[in-house]
């Protein structure tokens, strides 16, 4: 199945026409090649001919992560395994792994989309890009790698696991860009500082993703490393990193919507919401061959803007994520997202961005403890000073969340640093 290549920037009418053409082709493709979708469509008396334009997408059924697990491993593939040239999969920590397959064309599209994102971050063929996402079944490493090669940059496939070696090579090789998780980049900045290497790096840009982060965390990274940091978004079920990325104006992530059609849905009714309203993000893969996804519910909370960006790009933009539907904690009736805690703590000069939320239930009452590291230059064993700092942080958290939390100050470098997706929540209520 061959899809025609298109340019990145086009008018809204041109984009809609292209999306309509591709959706019609996609629905016919999955109906005849994926039994799962054929049965779902037949169950609601929907035939491929009923889809005539992108406006008809709401007639189509949703797809969820559970659907991939229920059809493990290859039940949603639209092509025989002889046409699949690569397989990626999730870790499967919350159930069976979600398995995705790529045709040669899928990999070409993927590298093209990541290349667009790197270009938005000012990265080009003269740059040396250090890839510090994990390689392997996780899509981050190889996804970023392919995009960097696409633009002709020099790629250093560092992966994760040895931060001191990474920082040494960053200096010795003169890396000008790095791709990794934002939490790991903060850790890298600490290692650089401890080794006295901050003034020796040539880094100018970071392309960070794979976990939610805030504008304040971006500012922290940029201030520590004197670079520009960009937010890249993706998920293996849709493609991997490169589905969307922000530009120099940081006013939303530009979606490669000629390949991935975005919808933002009301979390209660699952009907599309207007531009600017927050809801759950869903994607339809308009050109994917190996494992096409129709209206895949990501559980990421965002809003969408179809207006032209100041950078001149006309692609739809999704806002920085507020959190995830399944990451949302309900504590004593209040909705709490880890990103809210992160944003609040970055306002406190004396603490580092590293934290851990521990949720428990005592005598049928939810409790929240937040473990916080003090910056080494503020850490002291003096009890009164610790008590004063604890009260200050507790007040900041109460103002941000609307609930009281127990603050536990821990020594610098105590909380575990993550080289992949940072874990910020331990919910002990799930153990009961």
C-alpha positions as CSV (number, residue, x, y, z in Angstrom):
1,X,0.0,0.0,0.0
2,X,1.6,3.3,-1.1
3,X,0.8,6.7,0.3
4,X,1.7,9.9,-1.5
5,X,4.2,12.2,0.3
6,X,3.1,15.7,1.1
7,X,4.6,19.0,2.2
8,X,4.5,20.0,5.9
9,X,2.8,23.4,5.6
10,X,-0.5,23.8,3.7
11,X,-3.7,25.8,4.1
12,X,-6.4,24.4,6.5
13,X,-8.6,23.6,3.5
14,X,-5.8,21.7,1.8
15,X,-5.1,19.8,5.0
16,X,-8.7,18.9,5.5
17,X,-9.0,17.6,1.9
18,X,-5.8,15.5,2.3
19,X,-7.0,14.1,5.7
20,X,-10.4,13.3,4.1
21,X,-8.8,11.4,1.2
22,X,-6.5,9.5,3.5
23,X,-9.2,8.6,6.0
24,X,-11.5,7.1,3.3
25,X,-8.5,5.1,2.1
26,X,-7.6,4.0,5.6
27,X,-11.1,2.8,6.6
28,X,-11.3,0.7,3.5
29,X,-7.8,-0.6,4.2
30,X,-8.4,-1.7,7.8
31,X,-11.9,-3.1,7.0
32,X,-10.4,-5.6,4.5
33,X,-7.1,-6.3,6.4
34,X,-7.8,-6.2,10.1
35,X,-10.5,-8.5,11.5
36,X,-10.7,-6.5,14.7
37,X,-11.8,-3.3,12.9
38,X,-14.1,-5.2,10.5
39,X,-16.0,-6.7,13.4
40,X,-16.2,-3.4,15.3
41,X,-17.6,-1.7,12.2
42,X,-20.0,-4.5,11.4
43,X,-21.3,-4.4,15.0
44,X,-22.5,-0.8,14.4
45,X,-23.7,-1.4,10.8
46,X,-20.9,0.7,9.4
47,X,-19.4,0.1,6.0
48,X,-16.3,1.7,4.4
49,X,-18.5,3.5,1.9
50,X,-20.2,5.4,4.8
51,X,-17.0,7.3,5.5
52,X,-16.7,10.1,2.9
53,X,-14.7,12.8,4.6
54,X,-12.8,13.6,7.8
55,X,-16.0,14.9,9.3
56,X,-17.3,11.4,9.3
57,X,-14.6,10.2,11.7
58,X,-16.9,10.5,14.7
59,X,-18.9,7.5,13.2
60,X,-15.9,5.3,13.7
61,X,-15.3,3.2,16.9
62,X,-12.5,4.0,19.4
63,X,-9.4,1.9,20.0
64,X,-7.8,1.5,23.4
65,X,-4.6,0.0,24.9
66,X,-6.7,-2.9,26.1
67,X,-7.6,-3.7,22.5
68,X,-3.9,-4.1,21.7
69,X,-3.4,-6.3,24.8
70,X,-6.5,-8.4,24.0
71,X,-5.1,-9.0,20.5
72,X,-1.5,-9.7,21.6
73,X,0.8,-10.0,19.9
74,X,0.0,-9.5,16.2
75,X,-3.8,-9.5,16.0
76,X,-4.1,-5.8,14.9
77,X,-1.4,-6.0,12.2
78,X,-2.8,-5.2,8.8
79,X,0.0,-6.8,6.8
80,X,1.7,-10.3,7.0
81,X,4.8,-10.6,9.2
82,X,6.9,-10.8,6.0
83,X,6.2,-7.1,5.4
84,X,7.0,-6.1,9.0
85,X,10.6,-4.9,9.2
86,X,10.7,-3.9,12.9
87,X,8.7,-4.6,16.1
88,X,8.5,-2.4,19.2
89,X,6.6,-3.1,22.4
90,X,5.8,-1.5,25.7
91,X,7.3,-2.8,28.9
92,X,4.1,-4.5,29.9
93,X,4.4,-3.5,33.5
94,X,0.7,-3.0,33.8
95,X,-0.4,-6.0,31.9
96,X,0.5,-7.7,28.6
97,X,2.9,-5.7,26.4
98,X,1.4,-3.6,23.6
99,X,3.1,-4.7,20.4
100,X,3.5,-2.6,17.3
101,X,4.9,-3.4,13.9
102,X,6.4,-1.2,11.2
103,X,6.7,-1.7,7.5
104,X,9.6,-0.1,5.6
105,X,7.3,2.7,4.6
106,X,6.2,3.2,8.2
107,X,9.9,3.7,9.2
108,X,10.3,6.2,6.4
109,X,7.3,8.2,7.6
110,X,8.6,8.0,11.2
111,X,12.0,9.3,10.4
112,X,10.4,12.1,8.3
113,X,8.2,13.2,11.2
114,X,11.1,13.2,13.7
115,X,13.2,15.1,11.2
116,X,10.5,17.8,11.2
117,X,10.6,18.0,15.0
118,X,14.4,18.3,15.1
119,X,14.2,21.0,12.5
120,X,11.7,22.9,14.7
121,X,14.4,22.7,17.4
122,X,17.0,24.2,15.1
123,X,18.9,21.0,14.6
124,X,20.5,20.4,11.2
125,X,23.1,18.4,9.3
126,X,26.0,20.2,11.0
127,X,24.9,19.1,14.5
128,X,26.1,16.3,16.7
129,X,23.1,14.7,18.3
130,X,23.5,12.6,21.4
131,X,20.6,10.1,21.8
132,X,20.0,9.4,25.5
133,X,16.7,7.7,25.2
134,X,16.8,3.9,25.7
135,X,17.3,1.8,22.7
136,X,15.5,-1.6,22.3
137,X,11.8,-2.3,22.4
138,X,11.2,1.3,23.7
139,X,10.6,3.5,20.7
140,X,12.5,6.5,22.0
141,X,16.1,5.6,21.1
142,X,15.7,4.3,17.5
143,X,12.9,6.8,16.8
144,X,15.1,9.8,17.6
145,X,18.0,8.1,15.9
146,X,16.2,7.7,12.6
147,X,15.1,11.3,12.5
148,X,18.6,12.6,13.3
149,X,20.0,10.5,10.5
150,X,17.3,11.8,8.1
151,X,18.4,15.4,8.5
152,X,22.1,14.3,8.0
153,X,23.2,15.1,11.6
154,X,26.0,13.1,13.3
155,X,24.3,10.7,15.7
156,X,25.9,9.5,19.0
157,X,23.7,6.5,20.0
158,X,24.5,6.8,23.7
159,X,21.3,5.4,25.2
160,X,21.2,5.4,29.0
161,X,22.9,3.6,31.9
162,X,26.2,5.5,32.4
163,X,25.7,9.2,33.0
164,X,29.4,9.9,33.7
165,X,30.4,8.3,30.4
166,X,27.6,10.3,28.7
167,X,28.8,13.6,30.0
168,X,32.4,12.8,29.1
169,X,31.4,12.0,25.5
170,X,29.2,15.1,25.4
171,X,32.3,17.1,26.1
172,X,34.8,15.1,24.0
173,X,32.6,14.8,20.9
174,X,31.2,18.3,21.1
175,X,27.6,17.3,21.1
176,X,25.4,20.2,20.2
177,X,22.0,18.6,20.8
178,X,20.6,15.8,23.1
179,X,17.4,13.8,23.0
180,X,16.3,12.3,26.3
181,X,13.7,12.6,29.0
182,X,13.5,15.9,30.8
183,X,14.0,14.3,34.2
184,X,17.1,12.6,33.0
185,X,18.5,15.8,31.5
186,X,18.1,17.4,34.9
187,X,20.2,14.6,36.3
188,X,22.8,15.0,33.6
189,X,23.0,18.7,34.5
190,X,23.8,17.7,38.1
191,X,26.5,15.3,36.9
192,X,28.0,18.0,34.7
193,X,28.0,20.4,37.6
194,X,29.6,17.9,40.0
195,X,32.3,17.1,37.5
196,X,33.0,20.8,36.7
197,X,32.1,20.3,33.0
198,X,29.3,22.8,32.6
199,X,31.5,25.4,30.9
200,X,33.0,22.8,28.5
201,X,29.9,21.6,26.8
202,X,28.8,22.8,23.3
203,X,25.1,21.9,23.8
204,X,22.6,24.3,22.3
205,X,19.4,22.3,22.2
206,X,17.5,19.5,23.9
207,X,14.6,17.5,22.5
208,X,12.9,16.1,25.5
209,X,9.9,13.8,25.8
210,X,8.5,10.4,27.0
211,X,7.1,12.0,30.2
212,X,5.0,15.0,31.2
213,X,6.9,18.1,32.1
214,X,6.1,21.8,32.8
215,X,7.2,25.1,31.4
216,X,8.8,25.8,34.7
217,X,10.9,22.6,34.3
218,X,11.8,23.7,30.8
219,X,13.0,27.0,32.3
220,X,15.0,25.1,34.9
221,X,16.8,23.0,32.3
222,X,17.5,26.0,30.0
223,X,18.9,28.0,32.9
224,X,21.1,25.2,34.2
225,X,22.6,24.3,30.8
226,X,22.2,27.6,28.9
227,X,20.4,25.9,26.1
228,X,17.0,25.8,24.4
229,X,14.7,22.9,25.3
230,X,11.9,21.5,23.1
231,X,9.0,19.2,23.8
232,X,8.6,16.2,21.5
233,X,5.6,13.9,21.8
234,X,4.8,10.5,20.6
235,X,3.6,7.1,21.7
236,X,4.4,3.7,20.3
237,X,0.8,2.8,19.5
238,X,0.6,5.8,17.1
239,X,4.3,5.8,15.9
240,X,6.8,6.8,18.5
241,X,8.4,10.2,19.1
242,X,7.7,12.6,16.3
243,X,3.9,12.8,16.4
244,X,4.2,16.4,17.6
245,X,6.8,18.9,18.7
246,X,6.9,22.5,19.8
247,X,8.7,25.3,17.9
248,X,10.8,28.2,19.1
249,X,7.6,30.0,20.3
250,X,6.6,27.2,22.7
251,X,2.9,27.9,22.2
252,X,1.8,24.3,21.6
253,X,3.1,21.2,19.9
254,X,2.8,21.1,16.2
255,X,1.1,17.8,15.1
256,X,2.2,16.0,11.9
257,X,-1.5,16.0,11.1
258,X,-1.0,14.8,7.5
259,X,-0.1,11.5,9.1
260,X,-1.8,11.6,12.5
261,X,-5.3,13.1,12.8
262,X,-5.9,14.5,16.3
263,X,-9.1,14.8,18.3
264,X,-9.6,16.2,21.8
265,X,-12.6,14.5,23.5
266,X,-14.8,15.4,26.4
267,X,-13.7,12.9,29.1
268,X,-17.4,12.2,30.0
269,X,-19.1,12.0,26.6
270,X,-16.1,11.3,24.3
271,X,-17.4,13.8,21.8
272,X,-15.0,16.3,20.3
273,X,-14.5,19.6,22.1
274,X,-13.9,23.1,20.7
275,X,-10.4,24.6,20.3
276,X,-9.0,25.6,23.6
277,X,-11.1,23.2,25.7
278,X,-9.3,20.5,27.7
279,X,-10.0,16.9,27.0
280,X,-8.6,13.5,26.2
281,X,-6.4,13.3,23.1
282,X,-7.2,10.6,20.5
283,X,-5.3,9.9,17.2
284,X,-6.1,8.2,13.9
285,X,-3.0,7.1,11.9
286,X,-3.9,8.3,8.4
287,X,-1.0,6.6,6.6
288,X,0.3,3.8,8.8
289,X,0.5,0.4,7.1
290,X,1.8,-2.1,9.8
291,X,-0.7,-1.5,12.6
292,X,-3.1,1.3,11.8
293,X,-5.0,2.9,14.7
294,X,-8.4,4.4,14.4
295,X,-9.4,7.0,17.1
296,X,-6.9,5.6,19.6
297,X,-7.5,7.0,23.0
298,X,-4.2,8.2,24.5
299,X,-5.5,9.2,27.9
300,X,-3.4,12.3,27.7
301,X,-5.2,15.5,28.7
302,X,-4.7,18.5,26.4
303,X,-6.4,21.1,24.2
304,X,-6.0,21.9,20.5
305,X,-5.6,25.0,18.4
306,X,-6.0,25.1,14.6
307,X,-4.9,28.7,14.2
308,X,-1.6,29.5,12.4
309,X,1.4,29.7,14.7
310,X,3.6,32.7,14.9
311,X,6.4,30.6,13.4
312,X,4.3,30.4,10.2
313,X,3.4,26.7,10.5
314,X,-0.2,25.9,9.8
315,X,-0.4,22.5,11.5
316,X,-2.7,22.0,14.5
317,X,-1.1,22.5,17.9
318,X,-1.8,20.6,21.1
319,X,-1.1,22.3,24.4
320,X,1.4,21.1,26.9
321,X,-0.2,18.2,28.7
322,X,-1.9,18.8,32.0
323,X,-1.5,15.1,32.9
324,X,-3.1,11.8,32.0
325,X,-6.6,10.5,32.7
326,X,-5.0,7.4,34.3
327,X,-2.3,9.5,36.1
328,X,-4.9,11.6,37.8
329,X,-5.1,11.0,41.6
330,X,-8.3,11.6,43.5
331,X,-7.3,12.5,47.0
332,X,-10.1,13.3,49.4
333,X,-12.3,14.2,46.5
334,X,-9.7,16.5,44.9
335,X,-8.2,15.8,41.4
336,X,-4.4,15.9,41.7
337,X,-1.8,15.6,38.9
338,X,2.0,15.1,39.6
339,X,2.7,18.0,37.2
340,X,0.9,20.3,39.6
341,X,3.3,19.3,42.4
342,X,6.3,19.7,40.1
343,X,5.2,23.2,39.0
344,X,4.7,24.2,42.7
345,X,8.1,22.9,43.9
346,X,10.0,24.6,41.1
347,X,8.7,27.9,42.6
348,X,10.6,27.1,45.8
349,X,14.2,28.2,45.4
350,X,15.6,25.9,48.2
351,X,14.4,22.6,46.7
352,X,15.5,20.5,43.7
353,X,12.9,19.4,41.0
354,X,13.1,15.8,42.4
355,X,10.2,14.6,44.4
356,X,8.1,11.6,45.3
357,X,4.3,11.5,46.1
358,X,3.2,8.7,48.5
359,X,-0.5,8.2,48.7
360,X,-2.0,6.0,51.4
361,X,-5.2,5.4,53.2
362,X,-5.3,5.5,57.0
363,X,-8.6,4.9,58.9
364,X,-10.5,5.2,55.6
365,X,-8.9,8.7,55.0
366,X,-6.6,9.3,52.1
367,X,-3.2,10.7,53.0
368,X,-0.6,12.4,50.8
369,X,3.1,12.6,51.7
370,X,5.5,14.5,49.4
371,X,9.1,13.7,49.8
372,X,11.3,16.7,48.7
373,X,15.1,17.1,48.3
374,X,16.6,20.4,49.5
375,X,19.3,21.9,47.3
376,X,22.7,21.0,48.9
377,X,23.5,24.6,49.7
378,X,20.3,24.9,51.8
379,X,20.5,21.5,53.5
380,X,21.1,21.6,57.3
381,X,20.6,19.3,60.2
382,X,19.3,22.2,62.3
383,X,15.8,21.2,63.4
384,X,14.2,24.6,63.5
385,X,15.4,25.5,60.0
386,X,14.0,22.2,58.7
387,X,10.7,22.9,60.4
388,X,10.5,26.3,58.9
389,X,11.3,25.0,55.4
390,X,8.7,22.2,55.8
391,X,6.0,24.7,56.7
392,X,7.0,26.9,53.7
393,X,6.8,24.0,51.2
394,X,3.5,22.7,52.8
395,X,1.9,26.1,52.2
396,X,3.1,26.2,48.6
397,X,1.6,22.8,48.0
398,X,-1.7,23.6,49.7
399,X,-2.0,26.7,47.5
400,X,-1.3,24.6,44.4
401,X,-3.4,21.5,45.1
402,X,-6.1,22.8,47.4
403,X,-5.4,20.1,50.0
404,X,-2.9,19.6,52.8
405,X,0.0,17.3,52.4
406,X,2.6,16.0,54.7
407,X,6.0,17.3,53.6
408,X,9.1,15.1,54.3
409,X,12.4,16.7,53.5
410,X,15.1,14.3,52.6
411,X,18.9,14.7,52.1
412,X,20.3,15.8,48.7
413,X,20.7,13.0,46.1
414,X,18.4,10.7,48.2
415,X,15.5,10.3,45.7
416,X,16.1,7.9,42.8
417,X,17.1,9.5,39.5
418,X,15.5,8.0,36.4
419,X,17.2,7.4,33.1
420,X,13.8,6.6,31.5
421,X,10.4,7.8,32.4
422,X,10.5,9.3,35.9
423,X,8.3,7.7,38.6
424,X,6.8,10.3,40.9
425,X,3.9,8.5,42.6
426,X,3.6,5.5,44.9
427,X,-0.1,4.8,45.5
428,X,-0.3,2.4,48.3
429,X,-4.1,2.4,48.2
430,X,-3.8,0.0,45.2
431,X,-2.3,-2.6,47.5
432,X,-5.5,-3.1,49.5
